[in-house]
């Protein structure tokens, strides 16, 4: 075999690895972690029991939702660091509206869905108006939204919600599967359809892949920036609904540090920080990986600080692998 043939074969192998890793790498990580945790989990922990596996998915629902929101922001080579504050602010809004006597579903629609969309629109509008990178804009709005929370709540939690509100998330279909799981999977299915089967989704991928080329091809960059951040805001609002209903209280500091979970779910799920590459269902698996790690380490009575160490390592490893694969493709 001559040198040219060897080089061609080598390039094909690299391409094949990148191809298969992009599609199945997240699943491989998930099942490898599941096997490792099952082996080292304490005896009698029932880690692989159906009840615990359902619990892992249930615990992952808020991470899946915020991961999906940040996925779209990263898809256009941006970021949304305000997502934790949006979660908390939407939770406080829902809580205050219900305490004022508003029906549960009206409070959810206005507080979580429309409220999240409004906050996302603020982020997107500021990015468009200033031309400043979303990292800086959302870093600023993260603190603005958190300050608004403290003002309208008096820095106190809001509780005493109707049972029907908690049941929106905690009701178990068939006595087994919580509604929160159906909410997260339903949102993922809608966003997958938008990303994979609509013109808007194709435009977002093109925008993230090459902003200048997308602009020259007639894509409205500002409109799609606004849409992306509104999607992120709605996902955060729904995540706020889930954590508020789970705990039974809207906490002013809820969602603190959730930016890390969102970014981890997206990048572990194979979303490229360079934009234009990623898959909705891989982000769902990325969120499940976070829930799997938290559940396994809790079962082994590992301190929560070590869980943060694991999250940091996974983020660095995922971004490093993406960078190496990009260099090889080039």
C-alpha positions in Angstrom: 0.0 0.0 0.0 1.5 3.4 -1.0 1.7 6.4 1.2 -1.3 8.1 -0.5 -3.5 5.1 0.1 -2.5 5.0 3.8 -3.2 8.7 4.2 -6.6 8.2 2.6 -7.4 5.3 4.8 -6.3 7.2 7.9 -8.6 10.2 6.9 -11.5 7.8 6.4 -11.0 6.3 9.8 -10.9 9.7 11.4 -14.0 10.7 9.6 -15.8 7.5 10.6 -14.8 8.0 14.3 -16.1 11.6 14.3 -19.3 10.5 12.5 -20.1 7.8 14.9 -19.0 9.7 18.0 -21.3 12.6 17.0 -24.3 10.3 16.9 -23.6 7.7 19.6 -20.9 9.2 21.9 -23.4 10.5 24.4 -25.2 7.2 24.6 -21.9 5.4 25.1 -21.0 7.7 28.0 -24.4 7.2 29.5 -24.3 3.4 29.5 -20.6 3.2 30.6 -21.5 5.4 33.6 -24.5 3.2 34.3 -22.4 0.1 34.3 -19.7 1.6 36.5 -22.1 3.0 39.0 -24.0 -0.3 39.2 -20.8 -2.2 39.9 -19.5 0.2 42.7 -22.9 1.1 44.2 -23.4 -0.3 47.7 -25.1 -3.7 48.0 -28.9 -3.4 48.5 -29.0 0.0 46.9 -31.2 -1.3 44.0 -29.6 1.1 41.6 -30.9 -0.7 38.5 -34.4 -1.2 39.9 -37.2 0.2 37.8 -38.3 2.6 40.6 -34.8 4.1 40.8 -34.4 4.4 37.0 -37.7 6.3 36.9 -36.4 8.4 39.8 -33.2 9.2 37.8 -35.3 10.5 34.9 -37.6 12.4 37.2 -34.6 14.1 38.9 -33.2 14.9 35.5 -36.2 16.7 34.0 -35.3 20.2 35.1 -31.7 19.7 33.8 -33.0 18.4 30.5 -35.2 21.4 30.0 -32.5 24.0 30.7 -30.1 22.0 28.7 -32.5 22.2 25.7 -32.8 26.0 26.2 -29.0 26.5 26.3 -28.6 24.1 23.4 -30.3 26.6 21.1 -28.2 29.5 22.4 -25.0 27.5 21.9 -26.2 26.4 18.4 -25.8 30.0 17.2 -22.3 30.2 18.9 -23.8 32.1 21.9 -24.7 31.2 25.5 -27.4 32.0 28.0 -26.0 32.5 31.6 -29.3 33.9 32.9 -31.2 30.6 32.7 -31.0 29.9 36.5 -32.3 33.4 37.3 -35.1 33.0 34.8 -36.1 29.7 36.4 -36.3 31.4 39.8 -38.1 34.5 38.6 -40.8 32.5 36.7 -41.2 30.4 39.9 -41.7 33.5 42.0 -44.2 35.0 39.5 -46.3 31.8 39.5 -46.2 31.6 43.2 -47.3 35.2 43.7 -50.1 34.9 41.1 -51.5 31.8 42.8 -51.3 33.4 46.2 -53.3 36.3 44.8 -56.0 33.8 43.7 -55.2 33.2 40.1 -56.2 29.8 38.8 -53.3 27.3 38.6 -53.2 26.9 34.8 -53.4 30.6 34.2 -50.5 31.2 36.6 -48.5 28.5 34.8 -49.2 29.9 31.3 -48.5 33.5 32.3 -45.7 32.8 34.8 -43.7 30.0 33.2 -44.5 30.1 29.5 -45.2 33.8 28.7 -42.9 35.0 31.5 -40.0 32.8 30.2 -40.6 34.0 26.7 -40.6 37.7 27.9 -37.3 37.3 29.7 -35.8 35.4 26.8 -37.0 38.2 24.5 -35.2 40.8 26.7 -32.0 38.8 26.3 -32.4 38.5 22.6 -33.3 42.1 22.1 -30.3 43.3 24.1 -28.0 41.1 22.1 -29.5 42.5 18.8 -29.5 46.2 20.0 -26.0 46.3 21.5 -24.1 43.8 19.2 -22.4 42.6 22.4 -21.7 38.8 22.8 -24.5 36.9 24.6 -22.0 35.9 27.3 -21.8 39.5 28.5 -25.5 40.3 28.0 -26.8 37.2 29.9 -24.2 37.6 32.6 -25.7 41.0 33.2 -29.3 40.0 33.0 -28.5 37.1 35.3 -28.0 39.6 38.1 -30.8 41.9 37.0 -33.3 39.1 37.1 -32.0 37.9 40.4 -32.3 41.4 41.8 -35.9 41.7 40.6 -36.6 38.4 42.4 -35.4 39.8 45.7 -37.4 43.0 45.3 -40.8 41.4 44.4 -40.4 38.5 46.9 -38.8 40.5 49.7 -36.1 37.9 49.7 -38.5 35.4 51.1 -39.8 32.1 49.7 -43.4 31.9 48.4 -45.3 28.7 49.4 -48.8 27.5 50.3 -49.7 26.4 46.7 -52.9 24.4 45.8 -52.3 20.7 45.6 -53.5 20.8 42.0 -50.4 22.9 41.2 -48.0 20.2 42.7 -50.0 17.5 40.8 -49.2 19.1 37.5 -45.6 17.8 37.9 -45.8 15.1 40.6 -48.9 13.2 39.5 -47.8 9.7 38.6 -49.3 8.2 35.5 -50.2 4.6 36.1 -49.0 5.1 39.6 -45.4 5.0 38.4 -44.3 7.8 36.0 -44.4 11.4 37.2 -45.9 14.0 34.9 -42.6 16.0 34.9 -41.1 13.3 32.7 -43.9 13.7 30.1 -43.4 17.5 30.2 -39.7 17.2 29.5 -40.0 14.6 26.8 -42.9 16.5 25.2 -40.9 19.8 25.1 -37.9 17.8 23.6 -40.1 16.3 20.9 -41.5 19.7 19.9 -38.0 21.3 19.8 -36.6 18.3 17.9 -39.3 18.8 15.2 -38.5 22.5 15.0 -34.8 21.9 14.8 -34.9 19.0 12.3 -37.9 19.5 10.2 -38.6 23.2 9.8 -37.1 26.0 7.8 -36.5 28.0 11.0 -34.5 25.1 12.4 -32.4 24.8 9.3 -31.8 28.6 9.4 -30.6 28.4 13.1 -28.1 25.6 12.2 -26.9 27.7 9.2 -26.6 30.8 11.4 -24.5 28.9 13.9 -22.3 27.3 11.2 -21.4 30.5 9.5 -23.2 33.8 10.5 -21.8 35.8 7.6 -22.8 33.2 5.0 -26.3 32.9 6.6 -26.7 36.7 6.4 -25.7 36.7 2.7 -28.2 33.9 2.0 -31.0 36.0 3.3 -31.5 34.6 6.8 -32.8 37.2 9.3 -30.1 37.0 11.9 -31.7 39.3 14.4 -35.1 37.5 14.2 -33.5 34.1 14.7 -31.4 35.4 17.6 -34.6 36.7 19.3 -36.3 33.3 18.7 -33.4 31.3 20.1 -33.4 33.3 23.4 -37.2 33.1 23.7 -36.9 29.3 23.4 -34.2 29.3 26.1 -36.5 31.5 28.3 -39.5 29.2 27.9 -37.4 26.1 28.7 -36.1 27.9 31.8 -39.7 28.9 32.8 -40.9 25.3 32.5 -37.9 24.1 34.5 -38.9 26.7 37.1 -42.4 25.2 37.1 -40.9 21.7 37.8 -38.6 22.7 40.6 -41.3 24.9 42.2 -43.8 22.1 42.2 -41.3 19.5 43.3 -40.3 21.5 46.4 -43.7 23.1 47.0 -42.1 26.5 47.3 -40.7 29.3 45.1 -37.3 30.1 46.5 -35.5 33.4 45.7 -32.2 31.5 45.3 -33.7 28.7 43.2 -31.7 27.9 40.1 -28.4 29.2 41.4 -25.6 27.4 39.7 -28.0 25.8 37.2 -26.1 27.4 34.4 -23.4 24.7 34.9 -26.0 21.9 34.6 -27.5 23.5 31.4 -24.1 23.9 29.7 -23.0 20.4 30.9 -26.2 18.8 29.5 -25.7 20.6 26.1 -21.9 20.0 25.6 -21.9 16.4 27.0 -24.7 15.9 24.5 -22.3 16.8 21.7 -23.3 20.4 21.1 -20.4 22.3 19.7 -19.4 25.6 21.3 -18.3 26.7 17.8 -22.0 26.6 16.8 -24.0 24.9 14.1 -23.7 21.3 15.5 -25.8 19.4 17.9 -28.8 17.2 18.4 -31.9 17.7 20.7 -32.1 14.0 21.8 -28.4 13.9 22.6 -29.0 16.9 24.9 -31.8 14.9 26.6 -29.2 12.1 27.2 -26.8 14.7 28.5 -29.4 15.8 31.0 -29.9 12.2 32.0 -26.2 11.7 32.5 -26.2 14.6 35.0 -29.2 12.9 36.9 -27.4 9.6 36.7 -24.2 11.0 38.3 -26.1 12.8 41.0 -28.2 9.7 41.8 -25.2 7.4 41.8 -23.0 9.6 44.0 -25.9 10.2 46.4 -26.4 6.5 46.7 -22.7 6.1 47.5 -23.0 9.0 50.0 -20.4 11.1 48.2 -20.4 14.7 49.2 -22.1 17.1 46.8 -18.9 19.1 46.4 -17.4 16.1 44.6 -20.4 16.0 42.3 -19.4 19.5 41.2 -15.9 18.2 40.5 -17.3 15.5 38.2 -19.5 18.0 36.3 -16.5 20.3 35.7 -14.4 17.4 34.5 -17.1 16.2 32.1 -17.5 19.7 30.6 -13.8 20.1 30.0 -13.5 16.6 28.5 -16.5 17.1 26.2 -15.3 20.5 24.9 -11.8 19.2 24.5 -13.0 16.2 22.5 -15.1 18.5 20.3 -12.1 20.8 19.7 -9.8 17.8 18.8 -12.4 16.3 16.4 -12.9 19.7 14.7 -9.1 20.1 14.2 -8.9 16.6 12.7 -11.8 17.3 10.3 -10.0 20.5 9.2 
